[in-house]
Amino acid sequence: MEPKTIREGYLVKKGTVLNSWKVVWVVLADDGIEFYKKKTDSSPKGMIPFKDAVLTSPCQDFNKKMFVFKVSTASNQDHFFQATHLEERELWTKDIKRAITCLQGGKKFARKSTRRSIRLPETVNLSELCVMMKDQDAGIKQMKLEKEKKVFNHCFTGNAVIDWLVSQGKVRNRTEGLMLAAGLLNEGFLQPAGELSKAAVEGSLELTLLDQPDAFYYFADSGFFCEGYSSDDDTILKEEFRGTKVKQGFLLKQGHRRKNWKVRKFILRDDPAYIHYYDPTKGEEYPLGSIHLRGSVITAVDYVPDAKKHDVEGNLFEIITSDEIHYYLQAATAEERNEWIRAIQAVSKTGK
């Protein structure tokens, strides 16, 4: 029986021989994973069989890389993958876990909801808890906090997290609160801000939230930004980064000079309306470029000038900025292209 394709898309993968991380096109079937150097390649670069395989997610083997998961094969080979954001990692790992379970039990693949956390009690739903924590009235207050000549916006302290969990009856004491907060950090719902909280995360195998007033944190995909003097670990975010993240993911982008196509991580922000693009193998500290979307025109296109047919195929769209700069992008599917077009159009009309 032919393997059934369950999911496919771009992920960042660590090399099995070299330690470099590169973008690959990943095809998840019910019996394993194939990964390709490019989506258009006819033969895979490698294959990971699911027979007796083990999934580890979240994977904490790399301190400075978020949203990593690991698939270990029966031959004791570890394969590390990185998604662009939490929700994307969850979609991949749910399907991989289900595929491995079905294969081991001799059953056909069928999607089924799985736990977000492997360490917390079954009664805890971290996703629902995070929604409650973000509530404008009853949730944790997001503030402007100052420390060491830096200003952290849309932020809160570690002890404020524990205070809220105790006051809302989510935990019985602060010790339980620390365990639950560590789970929220572990799954990427909370992010460390500032050197103290980052040092706690990077210096421990278990991601630890500090119950301290000078340890700062923020919600993933919030409007967090930092102002002040720069350091190696803190980014000076400009006006264009103040907006809330609306959408993020992988897209192919045509270069302006060499006209070659490369996979980039894109983050769309609203108010002000910007889209930034990054090298997917690195973090979000330094974008490769930004596109100001106010007054721009976004349309689906059938072809791209100067593009060779074997370089790109289908699901293309174009952004023309107010100062008439043309950007050509390609989504993995027609549905994904339409989602990006709708999201960018909405932001370009309402954003500053």
Number of C-alpha atoms within 10 A of each C-alpha: 3 7 10 13 13 18 15 18 16 25 26 21 24 19 13 12 6 7 9 10 17 18 23 22 22 24 19 22 21 24 22 20 21 19 24 19 16 18 19 12 12 9 12 17 13 11 14 19 18 24 14 13 21 17 19 16 20 21 20 20 12 11 15 11 14 21 21 23 22 20 23 18 17 13 9 10 11 18 16 20 23 25 24 22 16 18 13 15 21 20 12 19 20 18 22 25 20 19 24 22 20 16 18 14 9 9 10 13 18 11 13 9 8 13 14 20 18 13 11 15 10 10 6 14 13 19 14 9 15 17 11 14 19 15 11 10 9 11 17 20 18 19 14 14 16 16 12 9 10 16 18 22 20 19 26 23 26 22 20 18 25 26 17 18 24 17 11 13 9 15 18 12 14 16 13 15 22 21 18 23 24 20 23 23 21 24 25 18 20 20 22 25 23 19 15 14 22 21 14 17 22 15 12 11 12 14 21 23 31 23 20 15 11 17 22 28 26 23 21 17 17 18 18 24 22 24 17 16 12 13 9 6 10 17 16 17 16 10 11 18 23 21 20 17 20 16 16 19 20 23 22 20 21 22 13 12 6 8 14 15 18 16 24 22 24 23 21 24 28 26 18 20 27 24 23 21 23 20 18 22 19 15 14 15 13 14 16 12 11 16 18 19 27 21 18 20 18 20 14 18 14 10 17 17 7 10 14 12 10 8 12 19 17 16 19 24 21 19 21 17 18 13 9 10 11 15 17 21 24 25 23 19 14 13 11 15 21 17 14 19 18 13 16 25 20 13 23 23 14 14 18 16
